[in-house]
Amino acid sequence: MLELKKVSKTYSNGKVKAVDNISFTHKEGEILGFLGPNGAGKTTTIKMIVGLLKPDEGSIMINGINNQENPIEAKKSFGYVPDNPQVYERLRGIEYLKFISDVFQIPKEEREASIKKYSDVFNLTHALNDMINSYSHGMKQKLALISALIHKPDLFILDEPMVGLDPKSSFKLKEIMREHCDEGKSVFFSTHVLEVAEKICDRIAIINEGKIIALGTMEELKEKAGKEETLENIFLEVTDNESNNTFIEN
């Protein structure tokens, strides 16, 4: 579904290596949580996956398609919600969703069904005819989520998706993420909410200083820690720069 091979990205004229030779495979039917401290390389990695940044080295394959060699075909396979969604605020909500539907060439009946389904789920139906510039941050987040879901992507990519969502919408999003994977599709998401990651992720990858320092199921991470630990404790241990403990990537 998603495969990164020896991917690197450097900023500041080669002085800052934001992502350093990372490799991992994201399986079908899997929720993969992507965790790390601020500045660890999470958002840079996600932006390279979705094609907003070009890696200096390495390759990124989405559904067997190289996202640098064939970016349009690669982008048809995923839906993406960034950590700070930018939407066209001079459109009405429904106009924005129709625009996204046109981009993905979704047939009329299918788009109408998807828009209704997800607008109802996220309690946004009542506001679809309002201008987006009147929306709260949480409403814009819901609109971005709906727009990423309406073409039923094989891969759902989310960068801090629950920021700004009310508790009910966060719960519904977690349900959707699991349903998505139960259909044989995949979810790749970053979050700072470790309790959520621990509960819903099939596997967890931890990045620090641009390197993947841990990758596995919760059971595998606990086994490597040598004791029963919460994800929070494991995260603090492996991201401690003064610690000599390292987790070998699967």
Secondary structure, DSSP 8 states (H G I E B T S, - for coil): -EEEEEEEEEETTTTEEEEEEEEEEE-TT-EEEEE--TTSSHHHHHHHHHTSS--SEEEEEETTEETTTSHHHHHTTEEEE-SS----TTSBHHHHHHHHHHHTT--HHHHHHHHHHHHHHTT-GGGTTSBGGGS-HHHHHHHHHHHHHTT--SEEEEESTTTT--HHHHHHHHHHHHHHHHTT-EEEEE-S-HHHHHHH-SEEEEEETTEEEEEE-HHHHHHHHTS---HHHHHHHHT-TT--------
